[in-house]
Amino acid sequence: MADPVPPPTGPDAPPPELAYVGPLDIVDELRDSYLTYAQSVIVSRALPDVRDGLKPSQRRILVAMNDLGLGPASTTSKCAGIIGETMKRYHPHGDASIYDSLVRMAQDWNLRYRLVHGQGNFGSIAGLPPAAHRYTEARLTPAAAELLEDLERDTVDFIDNYDGKYREPLVLPGKFPNLLVNGSDGIAVGMATHIPPHNLREVCKGLIKLIDEPDATLGEIIDIIPGPDFPTGGQIMGRQGILDAYARGAGRLTLRARARVVEEGKGKSPSILITEVPFQVTRNALTEEIGQLVKDDRIAGISGIRDESSARNGEPVRLVIELKRGADPHLILNQLYQFSKLQKTVSVIMLALVDGRPRELTIKEMLQKFLEHRVHVIRRRTEFLLREAKRRGHVLEGQLIAIADIEQVIKICRTSANRGEAKLRLQGMAVPAALMERAIGAAPFAALQRELGTVAEYRMTEQQAEAVVRLQLGQLAALESEEILKEYMQLRDLIRGYETLLSDDANVRAVIRDDLEKMAAKYGDERRTEITDDGGDLEMEDLIVDEPNVVTISHEGFVKRMPLTEYRVQGRGGKGVQGGLRDNDFVEHFFVASTKAYLLCFANTGRMYWLKVYKIPTASRTSPGRSIANVLSLAAEEKITSIVPVREFVENQYLLMATRQGTVKKTELMAYSNVRAGGVIGLTLDEGDDLIGVALTRPGDEIVLSTQKGMAIRFRESNARPMGRTARGVKGIKLGRDDAIVGMVVADPDGLLLTVCENGYGKRTPFGANTPVPEGAAESDEDAGTEPEVVEPEPGEAEGEAENDPSGMRYRLQRRGGKGVKDVKVTAKNGKVIGITSVRDGDEIMLITKDGMVTRSKVEDIRIVGRNTQGVRVMNLNDGDKIVSVAKVAQENVGAE
């Protein structure tokens, strides 16, 4: 710091009131000034006092209205006059801020129990603003009068107002816990308070519990006060946020509007009816927000919104959301909860001023602080009443002395030169005890003796003499000893009651308990806000439309999903549409599943990963998609080889797996219901083996395995006993040299097996004897124009009696582990088998080539032929292209153009 500059002297010296103070450090000055400002905002403006729950502005408005005599029984007065009186006496901060506070205390959708009764337009829950203060009138409500009761009885401390002309209370006596009942919001410097409103009846019962049992636990209090009770009703979703707020002083609640789906009748679209909105959400703002969400296409299926609200009919909120035909009302309601203020998060910060300092409090501490305040108020009120009773009793005692010798009192007053002399002479007047007893009676005299002691004569004090000389002659004539004695005896009873009350805090708490019971009976009402055990946290799945999607995974590991309607139905032999892959990439996995289905993703290594369809990124048909490494936590050497869509995990279902080397393993589906993010072992593989297929089975199902050289075996799933999740499995089929399994399906007794070869050929063949063979179906390549090839079964392969199938049209049932039968005649023309699937008439299939061409065909276009055939052309391929995958479109998921 530079050397200080000396202050100027001589004629340039500043006046004394601007005396030189020397240089100041700007950091220290800014810190001190800002702390002073912050303390002023915290204590004198933004935060409520824990005792009466009011901010200074609110307290000053109520006191000013009380000064004006605007009690519950009075007529209303112009709000402009109330504002003026508040500014004049207590709150010189501008009429706008005062009127805003006044209006809020009159709005029953902002305060659980109003403190101001308004006459005129004070706004509405629709969001309409109040009229100007020159048009509105107000008075105190009975609840506000309870807060102000006993203010004049020295129950609280008073301080000078801003200019020292008036006195204002630091806090109100507060007969009920206004801070919890009406709540409070305020933002100070570096801190804020957000205390929600509560039900008066519940809070009073909670206070009574603490009075009866000061060591009551938090759980016992929450049993009585289960949570906030907002004036606009609604639903609190879950209890954890309430527990956090009550136990720590801070928490977060999920508050949801009360809404329900209304079925309009047969043939009509349902609608959504909203009857309560979340706290501090206006009706018009909510309507506009929903309209904007529809306009921005964030929510689909809403055709309009109708406001049928009417305060006159007792329905301040009635919003009807009309839906389009076919829209899912529950899905749209969940989307409204997620994207609009139909559901909001309420931050609870139980911060209030305690002894002039901001402090976060638990629910029990808040109740205790209120009880401490009321004990203090009741004590001070009782002490005040005791002082007043003793003062009045002292005066009455002087009047009793005067009654005992009234003639002498009159004589002294008549013969005294002035009032001062009369006072002195009255003080010197002695009244014998016997005269007192004769004049006022034995019982009053005994009471007087108990108070003043047994003496031979009685004299007046200066205060008593002053009271006597101030009596008018007519009052002396009308002075009736019986009335004085009656009032005196009543005062003695009151004094004894006050002294008893002050002798023990238990007596004071009994008075508070009685007050709380009366308050609950007088103002208590039923809870408006429902508290549910549902956490209210909407899962992403709740906001997703349940619809069929096409999911593809390419050879290089790019995954995407698209709506099924992206693909149009084509005739047999069509060339398909471009699937949108990168150069040198081709599709390896292709299937159709619901957006809400679970995907059990099995890697070639036998490891399994869990995924939801909706979590797969949506992409256009021409987009390559996203790397599956960004969706699943795959190891570098892993590739997804099989994906099983499952809506839910249920008992009595199994996953049957097949490996390239012919091993099969069956495991309960429930064993895979608890999957970790990093995946789990689906099965243990031998060295050099790969997992090629997984099927969902039930007891009684039959399995068909197909090899790339055209062999197939059909066996009962019961032949494979259930094993643990990490087991290796057993032999499923005996493979020939250089052969490998390419597919596995669950046999459909009433369906057909579709076999597709890499060069664009395919065929349908009946599974078993129950499958009807249409007239004209080719039984062999001889009928189809090619030479048949017969493969005889080895001895012992058939299980039981072989089916009578001389035509070779069906697959006989065998034991697991056999060589199987000829499924398709593999030649250079049709190529190796690339996949199989079970189909029925009406089904459609998707065929994908390594170059990314996709075609969608009806299975009726593919001829039914025998097992030992080459098949028919199912897709025209470009030179060098080959089919790599086939998938069936489930009939219930068809959404073709």
Residue pairs with C-beta under 8 A, 6 or more apart in sequence:
1 23
1 25
4 22
4 23
5 23
7 13
7 14
7 20
8 14
14 20
37 189
38 188
38 189
38 190
41 188
41 189
42 188
42 189
42 191
42 353
42 358
43 353
43 356
44 56
45 55
45 56
45 57
45 188
46 55
46 186
46 187
46 188
46 189
46 193
47 55
47 186
47 188
47 191
47 193
47 351
47 352
47 353
47 358
48 54
48 55
48 179
48 184
48 186
48 193
48 195
48 352
48 353
49 59
49 171
49 179
49 352
49 353
50 179
50 352
50 353
50 354
50 359
50 361
50 366
50 369
50 370
50 373
51 171
51 172
51 174
51 179
51 369
51 370
51 373
52 59
52 147
52 171
52 172
52 173
52 174
52 178
52 179
52 373
53 174
53 177
53 178
53 179
53 180
53 181
53 182
53 184
53 352
54 62
54 147
54 171
54 172
54 178
55 101
55 184
55 186
56 91
57 91
57 93
57 97
57 98
57 101
58 101
58 105
58 115
59 169
59 171
59 172
60 86
60 89
60 90
60 91
60 168
61 82
61 86
61 91
61 98
61 101
61 102
61 105
61 116
62 105
62 115
62 140
62 144
62 147
62 148
62 172
63 90
63 148
63 151
63 168
63 169
63 172
64 82
64 85
64 86
64 89
64 90
65 82
65 85
65 116
65 138
65 139
65 140
65 144
66 140
66 148
66 151
67 85
67 89
68 77
68 81
68 82
68 85
70 76
70 77
70 82
70 138
70 139
70 140
71 139
71 140
71 145
72 117
72 139
72 140
72 141
72 142
72 144
72 145
74 139
75 139
76 117
76 119
76 137
76 138
76 139
77 137
77 138
77 139
78 133
78 134
78 136
78 137
79 99
79 102
79 133
79 134
79 136
79 137
79 138
80 95
80 133
80 134
82 102
82 138
83 95
83 98
83 99
83 102
83 133
84 95
86 98
87 93
87 94
87 95
87 98
89 161
89 165
89 166
89 168
90 161
90 162
90 166
90 168
91 98
92 162
95 133
99 130
99 133
102 116
102 133
102 138
103 118
103 122
103 123
103 130
104 110
104 111
105 111
105 114
105 115
105 116
105 144
106 114
106 115
106 116
106 117
106 118
106 122
106 138
107 114
107 118
107 122
107 123
108 114
108 231
109 125
109 231
109 232
109 316
110 231
110 280
111 182
111 197
111 231
112 181
112 182
112 183
112 197
112 198
112 199
112 200
112 229
112 230
112 231
113 141
113 143
113 181
113 182
113 200
113 523
114 141
114 143
115 140
115 141
115 143
115 144
115 147
115 178
115 182
116 138
116 139
116 140
116 141
116 144
117 138
117 139
117 140
117 141
118 136
118 137
118 138
119 136
119 137
119 138
119 139
120 131
120 135
120 136
120 137
121 128
121 130
121 131
121 135
121 136
122 130
122 131
122 136
123 129
123 130
124 311
124 316
125 232
125 277
125 282
125 283
125 316
125 317
126 282
126 283
126 284
126 309
127 282
127 283
127 284
127 285
128 284
130 136
140 148
142 522
142 523
143 176
143 523
146 175
146 176
146 519
147 172
147 173
147 174
147 175
147 176
147 178
148 172
148 173
149 173
149 175
150 173
150 377
150 381
151 169
151 172
151 173
153 380
153 381
153 384
153 385
154 380
154 381
154 383
154 384
155 173
155 377
155 380
155 381
155 384
156 169
156 170
156 171
156 172
156 173
156 377
156 380
157 169
157 170
157 171
158 167
158 168
158 169
158 170
159 167
159 168
159 170
160 166
160 167
160 168
161 167
161 168
171 373
173 377
173 381
174 370
174 373
174 374
174 377
175 374
175 515
175 519
176 200
176 203
176 204
176 516
176 519
176 523
177 203
177 204
177 207
177 366
177 367
177 370
179 195
179 352
179 366
179 370
180 195
180 197
180 198
180 203
180 363
180 366
180 367
180 370
181 197
181 198
181 199
181 200
181 203
182 197
183 195
183 196
183 197
183 198
183 228
184 193
184 195
184 352
185 193
185 194
185 195
186 192
186 193
188 358
191 351
191 358
192 349
192 351
193 349
193 350
193 351
193 352
194 346
194 347
194 348
194 349
195 348
195 349
195 350
195 351
195 352
196 228
196 230
196 253
196 279
196 346
196 348
197 228
197 229
197 230
197 231
197 279
198 225
198 227
198 228
198 229
199 225
199 229
199 524
199 525
199 527
199 528
200 519
200 520
200 523
200 524
200 525
201 520
201 524
201 525
202 224
202 225
202 226
202 229
202 527
203 225
203 367
204 516
204 517
204 519
204 520
204 524
205 224
205 225
205 520
206 221
206 224
206 225
206 363
206 367
207 367
207 370
207 371
207 512
207 516
208 513
208 516
208 517
209 216
209 220
209 221
209 224
210 216
210 221
210 364
210 367
210 368
210 371
211 371
211 509
211 512
211 513
211 516
212 513
213 220
216 364
218 246
218 247
218 362
218 363
218 364
221 246
221 363
221 364
221 367
222 242
222 243
222 246
222 363
225 246
225 363
226 239
226 242
226 531
227 236
227 239
227 242
227 253
227 529
227 531
228 236
228 242
228 253
228 346
228 348
228 529
229 527
229 528
229 529
230 255
230 278
230 279
230 528
230 529
231 279
231 528
232 276
232 277
232 278
232 279
232 280
232 281
232 317
232 528
233 258
233 276
233 528
233 529
233 530
234 255
234 256
234 257
234 258
234 276
234 277
234 278
234 279
234 529
234 530
235 255
235 256
235 257
235 258
235 529
235 530
235 531
235 532
235 536
236 242
236 253
236 254
236 255
236 256
236 529
236 530
236 531
236 532
237 253
237 254
237 255
237 256
237 343
237 532
237 534
237 535
237 536
237 537
238 254
238 532
238 533
238 534
238 535
238 536
238 537
239 531
239 533
240 251
240 535
241 251
241 252
241 253
241 254
241 348
242 251
242 253
242 531
243 251
244 250
244 251
244 252
244 348
245 251
245 253
245 348
245 350
245 363
246 362
246 363
246 364
247 362
247 363
248 360
248 362
249 349
249 350
249 351
249 360
249 361
249 362
250 347
250 348
250 349
250 350
250 360
251 348
252 345
252 346
252 347
252 348
253 345
253 346
253 348
254 343
254 344
254 345
254 346
254 535
254 536
254 537
255 278
255 279
255 343
255 344
255 345
255 346
255 529
256 278
256 337
256 342
256 343
256 536
257 274
257 276
257 277
257 278
257 281
257 342
257 343
258 274
258 275
258 276
258 530
259 272
259 273
259 274
259 275
259 333
259 336
259 342
260 272
260 273
260 275
261 270
261 271
261 272
261 273
261 329
261 330
261 333
262 270
262 271
262 272
262 273
262 320
263 270
264 270
264 271
269 303
269 322
269 323
269 324
269 325
269 326
269 327
270 323
270 329
271 320
271 321
271 322
271 323
271 329
272 320
272 321
272 323
272 329
272 332
272 333
272 336
273 318
273 319
273 320
273 321
274 286
274 317
274 318
274 319
274 320
274 321
274 342
275 315
275 317
275 318
276 317
277 283
277 286
277 317
277 341
277 342
278 341
278 342
278 343
278 344
278 346
279 346
281 341
281 344
283 307
283 309
283 316
283 317
283 319
285 341
286 319
286 340
286 341
286 342
287 305
287 307
287 319
289 340
289 341
290 299
290 302
290 305
290 321
290 336
290 340
290 342
291 305
293 299
293 336
293 339
293 340
294 300
294 302
298 335
298 339
299 332
299 335
299 336
299 339
300 327
301 323
301 324
301 327
301 328
301 331
301 332
302 321
302 322
302 323
302 324
302 327
302 332
303 322
303 323
303 324
304 321
304 322
305 319
305 320
305 321
305 322
306 319
306 320
306 321
306 322
307 318
307 319
307 320
308 315
308 318
308 319
308 320
309 315
309 316
309 317
309 318
309 319
310 316
310 318
321 332
321 336
323 329
323 332
328 545
328 546
331 542
331 543
331 544
331 545
331 546
334 538
334 542
334 543
335 543
336 342
336 343
337 343
337 536
337 538
338 538
338 542
338 543
343 536
343 538
349 360
350 360
350 361
350 362
350 363
350 366
351 358
351 359
351 360
351 361
352 358
352 359
352 361
352 366
353 359
354 361
354 369
361 369
371 509
371 512
374 512
374 515
375 505
375 508
375 509
375 512
378 501
378 508
378 511
378 512
379 502
379 508
382 498
382 501
382 502
382 508
383 498
383 502
385 494
385 498
386 495
386 498
386 499
386 502
389 491
389 494
389 495
389 498
390 495
392 491
393 451
393 488
393 491
393 492
393 495
394 461
394 463
394 464
395 463
395 464
395 467
396 484
396 487
396 488
396 491
397 448
397 451
397 452
397 464
397 488
398 460
398 461
398 463
398 464
398 465
398 467
398 468
399 464
399 467
399 468
399 479
399 484
400 436
400 439
400 440
400 444
400 448
400 481
400 484
400 485
400 488
401 431
401 436
401 458
401 459
401 460
401 464
402 409
402 426
402 460
402 468
402 479
403 439
403 440
403 479
403 481
403 484
404 431
404 435
404 436
404 438
404 439
404 440
404 458
405 429
405 431
405 435
405 439
406 476
406 479
408 429
409 426
409 429
409 468
409 476
410 476
412 422
412 425
412 426
412 429
413 422
413 426
413 469
416 422
416 425
419 469
422 465
422 469
423 462
423 465
423 466
423 469
424 465
426 460
426 465
426 468
426 469
427 459
427 460
427 461
427 462
427 465
428 459
429 459
429 460
430 457
430 458
430 459
431 457
431 458
431 459
432 456
432 457
433 445
433 454
433 455
433 456
433 457
433 458
436 445
436 448
436 458
437 445
439 481
440 448
440 481
440 485
441 485
444 485
444 488
444 489
447 488
447 489
447 492
451 492
452 458
460 468
471 479
500 507
501 507
501 508
501 511
502 508
540 614
540 615
541 596
541 612
541 614
544 595
544 596
544 614
545 595
546 594
546 595
546 596
547 563
547 564
547 594
547 595
547 895
548 563
548 564
548 592
548 593
548 594
548 595
548 890
548 893
548 894
548 895
549 561
549 562
549 563
549 564
549 592
549 593
549 594
549 595
549 613
549 616
550 561
550 562
550 563
550 564
550 566
550 567
550 590
550 591
550 592
550 846
551 559
551 560
551 561
551 589
551 590
551 591
551 592
551 593
551 599
551 613
551 616
551 643
552 559
552 560
552 561
552 562
552 579
552 587
552 589
552 590
552 625
552 848
553 559
553 587
553 588
553 589
553 590
553 628
553 640
553 643
554 581
554 582
554 585
554 586
554 587
554 588
554 624
554 625
555 585
555 586
555 587
555 588
555 850
556 582
556 584
556 585
557 627
557 628
557 629
557 634
557 639
557 640
558 581
558 582
558 585
558 624
558 625
558 626
558 627
558 628
559 616
559 617
559 625
559 626
559 627
559 628
559 631
560 616
560 617
560 618
560 619
560 623
560 624
560 625
560 626
561 595
561 613
561 616
561 617
561 618
561 619
562 618
562 619
562 620
562 621
563 895
564 592
564 889
564 893
564 894
564 895
564 896
565 895
565 896
565 897
566 620
566 621
567 577
567 621
567 846
567 854
567 856
567 896
568 577
568 856
568 896
568 897
569 844
569 856
569 857
569 858
569 896
569 897
570 576
570 855
570 856
570 857
571 857
571 858
571 861
572 857
572 858
572 861
572 862
572 873
572 874
573 873
573 874
573 875
573 876
574 855
574 857
574 875
574 876
575 853
575 855
575 875
575 876
576 847
576 849
576 853
576 854
576 855
576 856
576 875
577 621
577 853
577 854
577 855
578 621
578 622
578 852
578 853
578 854
579 587
579 621
579 848
579 852
579 853
579 854
580 619
580 620
580 621
580 622
580 623
580 624
580 852
581 587
581 624
581 851
581 852
582 624
585 624
585 852
586 848
586 849
586 850
586 851
586 852
586 884
587 848
587 849
587 850
587 852
587 854
587 884
587 885
588 639
588 884
588 885
589 640
589 641
589 642
589 643
589 885
590 846
590 848
590 854
590 885
590 886
590 887
591 643
591 645
591 887
592 846
592 887
592 888
592 889
592 890
592 893
593 599
593 613
593 645
594 613
594 645
594 647
594 893
595 613
595 614
596 612
596 613
596 614
596 647
597 612
597 613
597 645
597 646
597 647
598 610
598 611
598 612
598 645
598 646
598 647
598 648
598 649
599 610
599 611
599 612
599 613
599 643
599 644
599 645
599 646
600 608
600 609
600 610
600 643
600 644
600 646
600 655
600 672
600 694
601 608
601 609
601 610
601 611
601 632
601 640
601 642
601 643
602 608
602 640
602 641
602 642
602 643
602 644
602 657
602 682
602 691
602 694
603 609
603 634
603 635
603 638
603 639
603 640
603 641
603 679
603 682
603 691
604 638
604 639
604 640
604 641
604 690
604 691
605 635
605 637
605 638
605 685
605 690
605 691
606 681
606 682
606 683
606 684
606 685
606 691
607 635
607 638
607 679
607 680
607 681
607 682
608 672
608 675
608 679
608 680
608 681
608 682
609 632
609 633
609 634
609 640
609 675
609 679
610 672
610 675
610 679
611 631
611 632
613 645
615 631
616 631
617 625
617 626
617 631
619 625
619 626
628 634
628 640
632 640
632 679
633 677
633 678
633 679
634 640
634 679
641 690
641 691
641 692
641 693
642 657
642 691
642 692
642 693
642 694
644 655
644 694
644 695
644 696
646 669
646 696
649 669
649 670
649 672
649 673
650 669
650 670
651 670
652 698
652 699
653 668
653 669
653 670
653 696
653 697
653 698
654 666
654 667
654 668
654 669
654 696
654 697
654 698
654 717
654 722
655 666
655 667
655 668
655 669
655 672
655 694
655 695
655 696
655 697
656 664
656 665
656 666
656 694
656 695
656 696
656 697
656 703
656 717
656 720
656 744
657 664
657 665
657 666
657 667
657 682
657 683
657 691
657 693
657 694
657 695
657 729
658 664
658 691
658 692
658 693
658 694
658 695
658 705
658 732
658 741
658 744
659 683
659 685
659 686
659 689
659 690
659 691
659 692
659 729
659 741
660 689
660 690
660 691
660 692
660 740
660 741
661 686
661 688
661 689
661 735
661 740
661 741
662 705
662 731
662 732
662 733
662 734
662 735
662 741
663 686
663 689
663 728
663 729
663 730
663 731
663 732
664 703
664 705
664 720
664 729
664 730
664 731
664 732
664 744
664 816
665 683
665 720
665 723
665 727
665 728
665 729
665 730
666 697
666 717
666 720
666 721
666 722
666 723
666 729
667 683
667 722
667 723
667 724
667 725
667 727
668 722
669 696
671 724
671 725
672 680
672 682
672 725
680 725
681 725
681 726
682 691
682 694
682 725
683 691
683 725
683 726
683 727
683 728
683 729
684 726
684 727
684 728
685 691
685 728
686 728
692 740
692 741
692 742
692 743
692 744
693 741
693 743
693 744
694 744
695 703
695 744
695 745
695 746
696 746
697 703
697 717
697 746
699 717
699 718
700 716
700 717
700 718
701 716
701 717
701 746
701 747
702 714
702 715
702 716
702 717
702 746
702 747
702 749
702 767
702 813
703 714
703 715
703 716
703 717
703 720
703 732
703 744
703 745
703 746
703 747
704 712
704 713
704 714
704 744
704 745
704 746
704 747
704 753
704 767
704 811
704 836
704 838
705 712
705 713
705 732
705 733
705 741
705 743
705 744
705 820
706 712
706 741
706 742
706 743
706 744
706 745
706 755
706 823
706 833
706 835
706 836
707 733
707 735
707 736
707 739
707 740
707 741
707 742
707 820
707 833
708 739
708 740
708 741
708 742
708 826
708 832
708 833
708 834
709 736
709 738
709 739
709 826
709 832
709 833
710 822
710 823
710 824
710 825
710 826
710 833
711 733
711 735
711 736
711 739
711 819
711 820
711 821
711 822
711 823
712 753
712 811
712 820
712 821
712 822
712 823
712 836
712 867
713 732
713 733
713 814
713 816
713 818
713 819
713 820
713 821
714 747
714 767
714 768
714 811
714 812
714 813
714 814
714 820
715 732
715 799
715 813
715 814
715 815
715 816
715 818
716 799
716 813
717 746
719 815
719 816
720 729
720 730
720 732
720 816
721 730
723 729
730 816
730 817
731 816
731 817
732 741
732 816
732 817
733 741
733 816
733 817
733 818
733 819
733 820
734 817
734 818
734 819
734 820
735 741
736 819
742 832
742 833
742 834
742 835
742 836
743 833
743 835
743 836
743 837
744 836
745 753
745 836
745 837
745 838
746 838
747 753
747 767
747 768
747 811
747 838
748 767
748 838
748 840
749 767
749 768
749 770
749 771
750 770
750 771
750 772
750 840
751 767
751 771
751 838
751 839
751 840
752 764
752 765
752 766
752 767
752 771
752 838
752 839
752 840
752 859
752 864
753 764
753 765
753 766
753 767
753 811
753 823
753 836
753 837
753 838
753 839
754 762
754 763
754 764
754 836
754 837
754 838
754 839
754 845
754 859
754 862
754 886
754 888
755 762
755 763
755 765
755 823
755 824
755 833
755 835
755 836
755 871
756 762
756 833
756 834
756 835
756 836
756 847
756 874
756 883
756 886
757 824
757 826
757 830
757 831
757 832
757 833
757 834
757 870
757 871
757 883
758 830
758 831
758 832
758 833
758 834
758 882
758 883
758 884
759 829
759 830
759 831
759 877
759 882
759 883
760 830
760 873
760 874
760 875
760 876
760 877
760 883
761 829
761 830
761 831
761 870
761 871
761 872
761 873
761 874
762 862
762 871
762 872
762 874
762 886
763 824
763 862
763 863
763 864
763 865
763 869
763 870
763 871
763 872
764 839
764 859
764 862
764 863
764 864
764 865
765 809
765 810
765 811
765 823
765 864
765 865
765 866
765 867
766 772
766 773
766 809
766 810
766 864
767 810
767 811
767 838
768 803
768 810
768 811
768 813
769 803
769 804
769 805
769 810
771 810
773 809
773 864
774 864
777 809
777 863
777 864
777 865
778 784
778 863
778 864
778 865
778 866
778 869
779 807
779 808
779 809
779 865
779 866
780 788
780 807
780 808
780 865
780 866
780 868
780 869
781 787
781 788
781 789
781 825
781 865
781 866
781 868
781 869
781 870
782 788
783 865
784 863
784 865
784 869
784 870
784 872
786 825
786 869
786 870
788 808
788 825
788 866
788 868
788 869
789 822
789 825
789 868
790 808
790 822
790 868
791 821
791 822
791 868
793 802
793 812
793 814
793 818
793 819
793 821
794 818
794 819
797 814
797 815
797 818
797 819
797 820
798 812
798 813
798 814
799 813
799 814
799 815
800 813
802 812
803 810
803 812
803 813
805 812
807 866
808 822
808 866
808 867
808 868
809 866
809 867
810 867
811 821
811 823
811 867
812 821
814 820
814 821
821 867
822 867
822 868
823 833
823 836
823 867
824 830
824 833
824 867
824 868
824 869
824 870
824 871
825 868
825 869
825 870
826 832
826 833
827 870
829 870
830 870
830 871
831 882
834 882
834 883
834 884
834 885
834 886
835 885
835 886
836 886
837 845
837 886
837 887
837 888
838 888
839 845
839 859
839 888
840 859
840 891
841 859
841 860
842 859
842 860
842 891
843 858
843 859
843 888
843 889
843 890
843 891
844 856
844 857
844 858
844 859
844 888
844 889
844 894
844 896
845 856
845 857
845 859
845 886
845 887
845 888
845 889
846 854
846 855
846 856
846 885
846 886
846 887
846 888
846 889
847 854
847 855
847 857
847 874
847 875
847 883
847 885
847 886
848 854
848 883
848 884
848 885
848 886
848 887
849 875
849 877
849 878
849 881
849 882
849 883
849 884
850 881
850 882
850 884
851 878
851 881
853 877
853 878
853 881
855 875
856 889
856 896
857 874
857 875
861 874
862 871
862 872
862 874
863 871
863 872
865 871
865 872
875 883
877 883
